[in-house]
Amino acid sequence: MRQAEISRKTKETDIKLSLNLDGGDVKISTGVGFFDHMLTAFAVHGGFGLTVECKGDIEVDCHHTVEDVGIVLGSAFSQALGDKTGLVRYGSFFVPMDEALGFCAADISNRAYLVFEAQFPQEKCGDFDCCMVKEFFTAVASGAKITLHLRAPYGDNSHHIAEALFKAAGHALGAAVKESGKTLSTKGSL
């Protein structure tokens, strides 16, 4: 069952997304080239099957596309994880990307929270506004009801910083969603 298919259509975006937590094809098409690259890195490094088709108002800018894909991806994680019992629950990972370092710690907690500490020296990577990295992960954490801590303590190249964060998030979530057979909570449930 650990999969979900979600469609969402607004006046700003039309999204079809499929997520398989246990792997599969990765095919991304959002109209924002750098974002496609980041989603592909996230899925490949997380071991997820992920297909995304998005038609958005990119003539305005990338904001609605990136944020709305984050909302839908977060919802897909929530749906695919079900009641979130029996998971490893936690995952963390460092990714060095040349001069940049990215880190992510994830908790499949049933509580939406994001801590984000990263600076981007260049405002854009291609047609992607770097400020959207935080917006994307805010939307994912909120939709999935998970806690994410993302940090890039240093780096000179915005492409490398963003890519390190997306890859670290993939690895951390890939580890956290693995099945353990028990609920890791002193409360007995998440």
NORBEL-V755568 format. One record per helix or strand of 2 or more residues. SS is the DSSP state (a for helix, b for strand). FROM is the first residue (numbers start at 1). TO is the last residue. If there is no record, write none. Layout:
ss->SS from->FROM to->TO
ss->SS from->FROM to->TO
This chain:
ss->b from->3 to->9
ss->b from->13 to->20
ss->b from->26 to->29
ss->a from->33 to->46
ss->b from->49 to->56
ss->a from->63 to->81
ss->b from->90 to->97
ss->b from->100 to->107
ss->b from->113 to->117
ss->b from->124 to->125
ss->b from->128 to->129
ss->a from->132 to->144
ss->b from->147 to->154
ss->a from->158 to->176
